[in-house]
Amino acid sequence: MIGPETYEADGYPHEAWARLRREDPVHWVDRGVINPFWAITKHADIRWISRQPERFLNGPRLAVFPGVGGGDDSGDANLARHLLNMDPPDHGRYRRIASARFTPRAVRALAPGVERIAKDLLDEAAGDGGEREGDFVQRVSAPLPLAVLADVLGVPREDWRTLFRWTNQIAGAADPEFQQPGDAPVDTVARARNELFGYFIAMVEERRERPTDDVTSLIANAHLDDAHLPALELLSYYFLIVVAGNETTRNAMSGGLLALIENPDQLARLKADAGLVNHAVEEIVRWTTPVIQFCRTAAEDCELRGRKIRAGQSLCLFYPSANRDEEVFRDPFAFRIDRHPNRHIAFGVGEHFCLGANLARLELRIFFRQLAERIESVELAGPVDRLRSSFLGGVKRMPIRYRLRPARA
């Protein structure tokens, strides 16, 4: 049985997914789980399901979370109500509230700030330019998206570490490192959610009295049906932005550097040709695919590849498997920074395409361009410590030995 411990110990089970793609791409999983589901592993099938929101619902089961909620259910509908577990028409109405802040044009305006944050972190990591060792996650890949996210939300610097703790506890609820003694994963999520809600309740009150130009103020003062957003949906909006805006970019950045370390020829190509950075980022996102899976619930009986799917049954969409699909990607198990076209679906498909995809791409492009300009050598200095999670492919620690050109005068 593949579960959080498998992902923690070995990373993604690509051999098992490849076998499912060949032999049983719509596979019924009923052993070792309380709530069975169909495992969907093919690129075309995930796209087909994701483009029919009326036929395949996002609610009530967000994902398969062993040990959370009803044994292996997410219990998410009781914890939060946000874009990820909304269906039409509510999904579109709520998405439009913040979507203008994440368009390509709006995100480009953030580039100077992201450039400064990335440069400052690399300057600090470089020191005097000599050989150094450190945890890449702690020094760079965690603080960079956290700082960008805090700027977008208007969260003061002294609260950044608190945001970071909440995201670890929510995304890594199954990881003993982020649990309090005696807590089950659902307790860890609930405690972090309640603390986050309390924090943003205070910010909402402040922003309604004194509006500002940040996303927190935008959502706090938004109206649907001539009224402010209901309390659960309002606070869940912040819940989603804090977790999704931090965890996925951090893990793509960490996994991207790991891929470059493991493929030094590709790092050499990136250093030699900065024009490859856009293609490189798309390949990094395909290669890492930080979100492992989401679920859909069949609203009616249907058939897929000869399998009879009944109304009410769950379908679990495995995105890392789709992004290695041999029918879509030539040589899918090769990491190639010039891969083009690159039809990965790491940001999702259809109306649930990631709201923050443009911002994530901006952060990754700026960071890897700056890194390529300054990196002289890099290698692992110890084992990679992965997150115990069946939802996010996370890297908690990645010790590296490296040389970076020091800050320019």
C-alpha positions as CSV (number, residue, x, y, z in Angstrom):
1,M,0.0,0.0,0.0
2,I,1.4,3.4,-1.0
3,G,1.0,6.0,1.8
4,P,2.7,8.9,3.5
5,E,5.5,6.7,4.8
6,T,6.3,5.5,1.3
7,Y,6.6,9.1,0.0
8,E,8.8,10.0,3.0
9,A,11.1,7.1,2.6
10,D,11.4,6.7,-1.2
11,G,9.8,9.7,-2.9
12,Y,7.3,9.2,-5.6
13,P,6.5,5.5,-6.5
14,H,7.1,6.0,-10.3
15,E,7.6,2.3,-11.0
16,A,4.2,1.5,-9.5
17,W,2.5,4.3,-11.3
18,A,4.1,3.3,-14.6
19,R,2.8,-0.2,-14.1
20,L,-0.7,1.1,-13.5
21,R,-0.6,3.3,-16.6
22,R,0.3,0.1,-18.6
23,E,-1.9,-2.4,-17.0
24,D,-4.8,-0.8,-15.1
25,P,-4.9,3.0,-15.5
26,V,-8.4,3.2,-13.8
27,H,-7.6,1.1,-10.8
28,W,-10.0,0.4,-7.9
29,V,-8.3,0.7,-4.5
30,D,-10.2,-0.9,-1.7
31,R,-7.5,-2.7,0.3
32,G,-6.0,-0.9,3.3
33,V,-8.4,2.0,3.1
34,I,-11.7,2.9,4.8
35,N,-13.1,4.8,1.8
36,P,-12.2,3.2,-1.5
37,F,-11.4,5.2,-4.6
38,W,-10.4,4.9,-8.3
39,A,-6.7,5.6,-8.9
40,I,-6.4,7.6,-12.2
41,T,-2.9,7.7,-13.5
42,K,-3.1,8.7,-17.2
43,H,-2.6,12.2,-18.5
44,A,-5.6,12.1,-20.9
45,D,-7.9,10.7,-18.2
46,I,-7.1,13.4,-15.7
47,R,-7.6,16.1,-18.3
48,W,-11.0,14.5,-19.3
49,I,-12.2,14.3,-15.7
50,S,-11.0,17.8,-14.8
51,R,-12.8,19.5,-17.6
52,Q,-16.2,18.2,-16.5
53,P,-16.9,20.0,-13.2
54,E,-20.6,19.2,-13.2
55,R,-20.0,15.5,-13.8
56,F,-17.0,15.2,-11.4
57,L,-17.3,17.2,-8.3
58,N,-14.5,18.7,-6.1
59,G,-16.6,18.3,-3.0
60,P,-16.9,16.7,-0.6
61,R,-13.6,14.8,-0.7
62,L,-10.7,17.0,-1.5
63,A,-8.0,14.3,-1.4
64,V,-7.0,11.0,0.1
65,F,-5.4,11.8,3.5
66,P,-4.8,8.6,5.5
67,G,-5.4,9.2,9.1
68,V,-7.2,12.5,8.7
69,G,-11.0,12.9,9.2
70,G,-12.9,9.7,8.5
71,G,-9.9,7.3,8.5
72,D,-8.6,8.3,5.0
73,D,-10.9,11.1,4.1
74,S,-9.7,14.7,4.2
75,G,-12.5,16.0,6.4
76,D,-11.7,19.2,4.6
77,A,-15.3,20.4,4.1
78,N,-15.6,20.7,7.9
79,L,-12.2,22.5,8.3
80,A,-12.4,25.0,5.5
81,R,-14.5,26.0,2.4
82,H,-12.3,27.4,-0.3
83,L,-11.6,27.3,-4.1
84,L,-10.2,23.7,-4.0
85,N,-13.4,22.2,-2.6
86,M,-16.0,24.4,-4.3
87,D,-17.9,23.5,-7.4
88,P,-19.7,25.7,-9.9
89,P,-21.3,28.2,-9.6
90,D,-19.7,29.2,-6.3
91,H,-16.2,28.4,-7.5
92,G,-16.2,30.9,-10.3
93,R,-17.8,33.7,-8.1
94,Y,-15.2,33.3,-5.3
95,R,-12.2,32.9,-7.7
96,R,-13.0,36.2,-9.4
97,I,-12.6,38.0,-6.1
98,A,-8.8,37.7,-6.2
99,S,-8.0,36.5,-9.8
100,A,-7.1,40.0,-11.0
101,R,-4.2,40.1,-8.6
102,F,-2.7,36.9,-10.1
103,T,-2.9,37.7,-13.9
104,P,0.4,37.7,-15.8
105,R,0.4,41.5,-15.9
106,A,-0.3,41.9,-12.2
107,V,2.3,39.4,-11.3
108,R,5.0,41.1,-13.5
109,A,4.6,44.2,-11.3
110,L,5.9,42.1,-8.4
111,A,9.1,41.1,-10.2
112,P,11.4,43.9,-8.7
113,G,10.4,42.8,-5.2
114,V,11.0,39.1,-6.0
115,E,14.4,40.0,-7.6
116,R,15.4,41.8,-4.4
117,I,14.3,39.0,-2.1
118,A,16.1,36.3,-4.2
119,K,19.3,38.4,-4.4
120,D,19.3,39.1,-0.7
121,L,19.0,35.4,0.1
122,L,21.7,34.4,-2.3
123,D,24.0,37.2,-1.0
124,E,23.6,35.9,2.5
125,A,24.1,32.3,1.4
126,A,27.2,33.1,-0.6
127,G,29.2,34.8,2.2
128,D,32.6,35.7,0.9
129,G,32.4,33.3,-2.0
130,G,34.2,30.4,-0.4
131,E,32.9,26.8,-0.1
132,R,30.1,26.6,2.4
133,E,27.5,24.1,3.7
134,G,23.9,24.6,4.7
135,D,20.4,23.5,4.5
136,F,19.0,24.8,1.2
137,V,15.4,24.7,2.5
138,Q,16.2,26.7,5.6
139,R,18.4,29.2,3.8
140,V,16.6,29.8,0.5
141,S,13.6,27.7,-0.7
142,A,11.5,28.3,2.5
143,P,12.1,32.0,3.1
144,L,11.8,33.1,-0.6
145,P,8.2,32.2,-1.3
146,L,7.3,33.0,2.3
147,A,8.6,36.5,1.9
148,V,6.8,37.0,-1.4
149,L,3.6,35.7,0.0
150,A,3.8,37.9,3.1
151,D,4.3,40.9,0.9
152,V,1.3,40.0,-1.2
153,L,-0.9,39.5,1.9
154,G,0.6,42.5,3.8
155,V,1.8,40.3,6.7
156,P,4.4,42.0,8.8
157,R,7.9,40.5,9.0
158,E,7.7,39.5,12.6
159,D,4.8,37.1,11.8
160,W,6.5,35.3,8.9
161,R,7.8,32.4,11.0
162,T,4.3,31.9,12.4
163,L,2.9,31.6,8.8
164,F,5.7,29.1,8.1
165,R,4.8,27.0,11.1
166,W,1.1,26.9,10.1
167,T,1.9,25.8,6.6
168,N,4.1,23.0,7.9
169,Q,1.5,21.8,10.3
170,I,-1.4,21.9,7.7
171,A,0.6,20.4,4.8
172,G,2.5,18.0,6.9
173,A,-0.2,16.9,9.4
174,A,0.8,13.3,9.0
175,D,4.4,14.0,9.8
176,P,5.3,13.4,13.5
177,E,7.7,16.3,13.4
178,F,4.8,18.8,13.1
179,Q,2.5,17.1,15.6
180,Q,2.2,17.7,19.3
181,P,2.5,14.6,21.5
182,G,-0.6,12.6,21.4
183,D,-2.2,14.5,18.4
184,A,-3.7,12.8,15.5
185,P,-3.2,14.5,12.1
186,V,-6.7,15.9,12.1
187,D,-5.9,17.6,15.5
188,T,-2.8,19.1,14.0
189,V,-4.7,20.5,11.1
190,A,-7.5,21.8,13.2
191,R,-5.2,23.6,15.7
192,A,-3.2,25.3,12.9
193,R,-6.4,26.3,11.1
194,N,-7.9,27.8,14.2
195,E,-4.8,29.8,14.9
196,L,-4.6,31.0,11.3
197,F,-8.3,31.9,11.4
198,G,-7.8,33.9,14.6
199,Y,-4.9,35.8,13.2
200,F,-6.8,36.8,10.0
201,I,-9.9,37.7,11.9
202,A,-7.9,40.5,13.5
203,M,-6.4,41.5,10.1
204,V,-9.8,41.6,8.5
205,E,-11.1,44.0,11.2
206,E,-8.1,46.2,10.7
207,R,-8.4,46.2,6.9
208,R,-12.1,47.0,7.0
209,E,-11.4,50.0,9.1
210,R,-8.3,51.1,7.2
211,P,-8.2,49.5,3.7
212,T,-4.8,48.9,2.1
213,D,-3.5,47.7,-1.3
214,D,-2.8,44.1,-0.3
215,V,-4.7,40.9,-1.0
216,T,-5.8,40.6,2.6
217,S,-7.6,43.9,2.3
218,L,-9.1,43.0,-1.1
219,I,-10.7,39.8,0.3
220,A,-11.8,41.4,3.5
221,N,-13.7,44.1,1.6
222,A,-15.0,41.9,-1.2
223,H,-18.8,41.6,-1.6
224,L,-21.0,38.8,-2.9
225,D,-24.7,39.3,-3.1
226,D,-24.3,42.8,-1.6
227,A,-22.6,41.5,1.6
228,H,-19.2,40.6,2.9
229,L,-18.1,37.0,2.4
230,P,-19.5,34.6,5.0
231,A,-17.0,34.0,7.8
232,L,-16.0,30.5,6.9
233,E,-15.4,31.3,3.2
234,L,-13.6,34.5,4.1
235,L,-11.1,32.9,6.5
236,S,-10.8,29.8,4.2
237,Y,-9.6,32.1,1.4
238,Y,-6.6,33.1,3.6
239,F,-6.1,29.5,4.7
240,L,-5.7,28.5,1.0
241,I,-3.4,31.3,0.0
242,V,-1.1,30.8,2.9
243,V,-0.7,27.1,2.4
244,A,-0.8,26.8,-1.4
245,G,1.3,30.0,-1.9
246,N,4.1,28.7,0.2
247,E,4.3,24.9,0.2
248,T,4.2,24.2,-3.5
249,T,6.7,26.8,-4.7
250,R,9.1,25.9,-1.9
251,N,9.0,22.2,-2.8
252,A,9.4,22.9,-6.6
253,M,12.4,25.0,-5.8
254,S,14.0,22.4,-3.6
255,G,13.2,19.6,-6.0
256,G,14.4,21.7,-8.9
257,L,17.9,22.2,-7.4
258,L,18.0,18.5,-6.5
259,A,17.3,17.6,-10.1
260,L,20.1,19.9,-11.3
261,I,22.5,18.4,-8.8
262,E,21.6,14.9,-10.0
263,N,21.9,16.0,-13.6
264,P,25.0,18.2,-13.7
265,D,25.0,18.4,-17.5
266,Q,21.7,20.2,-17.3
267,L,23.0,22.6,-14.6
268,A,26.0,23.3,-16.9
269,R,23.6,24.1,-19.8
270,L,21.5,26.5,-17.7
271,K,24.7,28.3,-16.5
272,A,25.8,28.6,-20.2
273,D,22.5,29.8,-21.5
274,A,20.3,31.9,-19.3
275,G,17.7,31.9,-22.2
276,L,16.8,28.4,-21.2
277,V,15.4,29.4,-17.8
278,N,11.7,29.5,-18.9
279,H,11.8,26.0,-20.3
280,A,13.9,24.9,-17.3
281,V,11.2,26.1,-14.9
282,E,8.5,24.2,-16.8
283,E,10.6,21.0,-16.7
284,I,11.3,21.6,-13.0
285,V,7.6,21.9,-12.3
286,R,6.9,18.7,-14.4
287,W,9.7,16.8,-12.7
288,T,8.8,17.7,-9.1
289,T,4.9,18.0,-9.4
290,P,4.6,19.1,-5.8
291,V,0.9,18.3,-5.5
292,I,0.5,14.5,-5.5
293,Q,-3.2,14.1,-5.9
294,F,-6.7,15.6,-5.7
295,C,-10.0,13.8,-5.7
296,R,-13.2,14.1,-7.6
297,T,-16.6,12.6,-6.8
298,A,-18.7,11.2,-9.6
299,A,-22.1,13.0,-9.7
300,E,-23.5,10.3,-12.0
301,D,-22.8,6.8,-13.3
302,C,-20.2,6.8,-16.1
303,E,-17.6,4.7,-17.8
304,L,-13.9,5.3,-18.3
305,R,-11.6,2.8,-20.1
306,G,-14.3,0.1,-19.7
307,R,-14.6,0.6,-15.9
308,K,-18.1,1.3,-14.5
309,I,-17.8,4.3,-12.1
310,R,-20.8,4.7,-9.9
311,A,-22.3,8.0,-8.7
312,G,-20.7,9.0,-5.3
313,Q,-17.5,7.1,-5.9
314,S,-14.2,8.9,-5.6
315,L,-11.6,9.3,-8.3
316,C,-8.0,10.1,-7.1
317,L,-6.0,12.0,-9.8
318,F,-2.3,11.3,-9.5
319,Y,-0.6,14.3,-11.2
320,P,3.1,13.1,-10.9
321,S,2.0,9.9,-12.8
322,A,0.4,11.9,-15.5
323,N,3.5,14.0,-15.9
324,R,5.5,10.9,-16.7
325,D,3.0,9.5,-19.1
326,E,4.8,7.9,-22.0
327,E,2.0,8.8,-24.5
328,V,2.5,12.5,-23.8
329,F,6.2,13.0,-23.0
330,R,9.1,11.8,-25.0
331,D,11.6,10.1,-22.7
332,P,9.6,11.1,-19.6
333,F,12.1,9.9,-17.1
334,A,14.8,12.2,-18.4
335,F,15.2,15.6,-16.9
336,R,15.8,18.0,-19.8
337,I,15.7,21.8,-19.3
338,D,15.1,22.4,-23.0
339,R,12.0,20.2,-23.1
340,H,9.5,21.8,-25.4
341,P,6.6,21.5,-25.8
342,N,6.0,20.5,-22.1
343,R,2.3,19.6,-21.6
344,H,2.6,19.0,-17.8
345,I,-0.4,19.4,-15.6
346,A,1.3,20.2,-12.4
347,F,-0.8,23.3,-11.9
348,G,-4.0,21.5,-12.6
349,V,-6.5,21.6,-15.5
350,G,-9.7,23.6,-16.3
351,E,-11.4,26.0,-13.9
352,H,-9.3,24.6,-11.0
353,F,-6.0,25.6,-12.7
354,C,-3.8,27.0,-9.9
355,L,-4.7,30.6,-9.1
356,G,-1.1,31.4,-8.2
357,A,0.6,29.7,-11.1
358,N,1.8,32.9,-12.6
359,L,3.4,34.0,-9.3
360,A,5.0,30.6,-8.8
361,R,6.5,30.7,-12.2
362,L,7.8,34.2,-11.6
363,E,9.5,33.2,-8.4
364,L,11.1,30.1,-9.9
365,R,12.3,31.9,-13.0
366,I,13.9,34.7,-11.1
367,F,15.5,32.4,-8.6
368,F,16.9,29.9,-11.0
369,R,18.2,32.7,-13.3
370,Q,20.0,34.3,-10.4
371,L,21.3,31.0,-9.2
372,A,22.7,30.0,-12.7
373,E,24.5,33.4,-12.8
374,R,26.2,32.8,-9.5
375,I,26.6,29.1,-8.8
376,E,30.2,27.8,-9.1
377,S,29.7,24.3,-7.6
378,V,27.0,22.5,-5.7
379,E,26.5,18.9,-4.4
380,L,24.6,17.2,-1.7
381,A,26.2,17.2,1.8
382,G,23.9,14.7,3.4
383,P,20.6,12.8,2.9
384,V,17.5,14.6,1.7
385,D,14.8,14.6,4.4
386,R,11.3,14.3,2.8
387,L,7.9,15.2,4.2
388,R,5.6,12.4,5.4
389,S,2.5,13.3,3.3
390,S,0.3,11.7,0.8
391,F,-0.7,15.1,-0.6
392,L,2.5,17.1,-1.1
393,G,5.8,15.9,-2.3
394,G,7.8,17.9,0.1
395,V,11.5,18.3,1.1
396,K,12.0,19.3,4.7
397,R,15.8,19.4,4.7
398,M,18.4,19.3,1.9
399,P,22.0,19.8,3.1
400,I,24.2,21.1,0.3
401,R,27.9,22.0,-0.2
402,Y,28.3,24.8,-2.6
403,R,30.2,27.9,-3.8
404,L,28.3,31.0,-4.9
405,R,29.9,34.2,-6.3
406,P,29.6,36.8,-3.6
407,A,27.4,39.9,-3.7
408,R,28.4,42.5,-6.3
409,A,29.6,45.8,-4.8
